[in-house]
Amino acid sequence: MQYTVKQKAWSLIWYGISGSPITVQREYRKKFGLHTQLPNHKTIRRWWEKFFETGSVNRKAKTQKKWVRTELKIEEVLAKFKEDPQISTRSSANLIAPFRWPPYSPDLTPCDFFLW
């Protein structure tokens, strides 16, 4: 059976509090109804281990690559800024490593201004 992320998350919360798969099953029934299929002990423990390994209850692994700072990349960035000192941070980042920024995401948007 496919469980939702909400069901998995609640199961992990209950397992973290009690440490018992049986308690998780009891709470699961109270929250999601008497006639829902309960996750078994093995499934609950597998979710728990996966959560601590990956930090997620989703099946798919993270696909985002981590940035690595190397001397070559640093030289590339410096060269771009020497060519055009007025270039914005976002423009220079797109020239070096093209990446689509999600629109209107202040947590992911680089600073396009100079701090005095």
PyMOL commands that set and color helices and strands:
alter all, ss='L'
color gray80, all
select helices_A, chain A and resi 5-18+21-32+41-54+71-83+89-96
alter helices_A, ss='H'
color red, helices_A
deselect
rebuild
show_as cartoon
